[in-house]
Amino acid sequence: MKASVYYGKGDIRVESVPDPEVKDPADAIVQIKYACICGSDLWFYRGYEPDWQPGFRTGHEWMGVVKEVGKDVKTIKKGDWVLAPFAFSDGQCEFCQKGLFTSCLHRGFWGGQNLGGQAEAIRAPFADATLVKIPEDVAGDDSILTRLLPLTDAGVPDGYAAMDSRSEIKVMVKP
């Protein structure tokens, strides 16, 4: 598959990389249909993130279609349209139970040392706790999906999570 890979200041390349695989029973594999370039991606691109190493994958704003799930995944199924907040979390630790998902004891952020979302597919750890289902009735509607994509940004999922739940998006569509 193809993915964007960081090599240094001003040097990001689209390359062939190994396909993602289910490594943990709580994983899902998602075929990415939409991805963004975030303003925070420009920090490492411009050389302002000293922790970024050549070979790191890029992209933390994405959504797509679930292609495979691990045996422990219960709420996400093959064929679901999903989006992912910029961080993944286990949904179980004391911080997740308080709605503080980015403080999760087992959290991670897309890109960098983890797989990035500017790719054809991605392994999503903690699929049930991390991925947000998109309603089936809008799954094929590009005009609505592109309007939902900002929910993958750092600020929007924080506000969305604070509203109530990360497990469902309600979309209002005007006729």
ZIJOZI-V778944 format. One record per helix or strand of 2 or more residues. SS is the DSSP state (hx for helix, st for strand). FROM is the first residue (numbers start at 1). TO is the last residue. Records with the same first field share a line. If there is no record, write none. Layout:
SS: FROM-TO + FROM-TO
This chain:
st: 2-8 + 11-16 + 28-35 + 62-69 + 81-84 + 87-88 + 108-109 + 121-124 + 131-133
hx: 41-45 + 94-97 + 101-103 + 127-130 + 136-138 + 142-152 + 154-163
